[in-house]
Each structure stands twice: as structure tokens, then as C-alpha cells.
Amino acid sequence: MFNKKKQPPIKSLIAEGSQIDGDFSFADGLRIDGVIVGNLRAKPDLASILVISETASVTGEIHADHIIINGTVKGSVHARVMLELQPKARIQGDVHYTALEMHQGALIAGQLRPVIGSEEKTTLKLAANNS
């Protein structure tokens, strides 16, 4: 519905128990199960997806096309296309999005800021609890 293009493959993994200190840039897809202390930035000219799992923690700014969060983020989040907040997502910082899907249980301590001037209409969706 939100993504007309095929998602890029997840080619990189930062495993649980790993920690990266410093800024990190990536192309295509990245999954984080460990800890990042620094800014995360996807290449702006390529489609990107970032998955922050339940065990992951990121302290710093995040920039990517499609972002899925189920872990902890301390810093602002910039989703150029879509932001999905899973039930265990915890964000301390402002959230910038074009489309937002938020599951019950996700928490944001910051402001929701829709991206103005994007090609697509800004969308906000609360995911239903199908339990």
C-alpha cells in the first residue's frame, strides 16, 4: 500500500553483542541487533531499509527511506518514505516521517513532524492489535 517499489535486500547485520561507536553509513538494507553510538545514514540516492530489532539500541540521528523500529532510539528519526514502530519501540527524540505506522505499545518522547512537500500525501496509521 505505501511502498510501490520493491524493498532493497538487507545485506548488512550488526549482531547482538556488537557495538559501533561513531557515525555509520550504509546502502540497501541494514539490520541492527546490537548497539550503535553515533549517527546512522543511508545513502540518499539509493532505496534503503533499516531494521532496529528488539535487542538493539541506537544513540544518534537516523536517516533512511524505510525504517522499522522495535528497539530503543535516543535521537531524532528521519524516515523519507515510511516509518514503522513495532510494540517495543522506544524513541527519545523527534520523529520525521512521510508515512507512519505505529503499533500499540510503541512510545515516543518527542514531537511527530510530518515531512512537508513530499510527493506522497503524509499518512498516519495506528496498527490494529490482532492478538
N, C-alpha and C positions, 0 to 999 in steps of 0.2 A: 504494500500500500504506500509506504513512504519512500521506499527505495526502488527507483525504476531501473537502476543499473545493478549489475551483479556485484556482490561484495568481493573485495580483494581477499586472497587467502591469508591466513595467519601463518607467517613464515618465521616469526621470532618468539621466543619464550624467555621470560625472566622467572626462573623457578623459585618455588618456596624455599626459604633458607638463604637465598641470594639477596645481596644489597648493592645498589649502584648509587654512588654519591657523585652528583654532577648532572649537568644537562644531558639529555638523551634524545636523539632524533631517529626516526625510523620511516621506512616506506612500506607500503602494503599493509599487513596486519601484524599486531603485536599483542601478546597475552602476558599479563603480569600476575604472578602468584607470589612474588617476593616483595621487596621494599625498594622504592626509588626516592632519593632525597635530591631533588633537582627538577627542572622543568622538562616536560615531555612534549615533543613537537613532531607531528607527522609532516612529511614533505607536502607542501601546499599544492603542487602541480599534479599529484597522483592521488587516486582514491585511496582512502585509508580506513582501517578499523582498529580500535583499541579496546581490549577487554581487560578490566581490572577485577580480578576474582575476589571471592570472599576472604581469602587469606592475604590479600595484597594491601599495601599501604603506599600512598604517593604523597609526598610533601613538595608542592611546587605547582606551577601552572601547567595545564594540559590543553593541547590544541590538536584536534583531529577531525575527520569528517564524521564518522560514526563511532560513538563512544558508548560502551556498556560498562556500568559500574555496579559491583556487588560488594566492594570493599570500602576502604577509608581513603578519603582525599582531603588534604589540607592545602587549599589553594583554589584559584579560580579555574573553572572548566569552560572550554570554548569548543562546542560541537557545531561544526559548519553545516552538517546535514541532519543528524539525528542523535539524540541522547536518550539512552535507556537506563533508568535507575531501578535496579533489582531490589528485593525486600531488605537486604542487609547493607545497602549503600548508605554511607555516612559522609556528607560533604560539609566542610567548613570553608566557605568561600562563595563568591558569586558564580552563578551558572548562566552561561550564554548559549542559546540554542535556536535552531530553526524549527525543529520538531522535538517534542519531549514526551516520553512515555515513562510514567512513574508508578511503580508498584507500591501497594500498601506496605508500610513498614520503613520505606526509604526516608531518610532525614536530610534536610538541607538547612544549614545555619548560614544564611546569606541571602542575597537577592536573586530572583529569577529575572533574567534580562533577555527577552526575545530579540533575535537578530533582525534588525530593521533593514529593509532594502534588499532582502534576498529574493531570488527568482520565485521561490515557492512561498505560499502563504504560511505564516507561523502556525504551528499546530501544537496543542496541548492535550494529552490524553492520560487519563488515570486508568491504569490497567485493572481489570476486574480480578478479584481473588477467586480463583476457580477451585479452591480446596474443598 
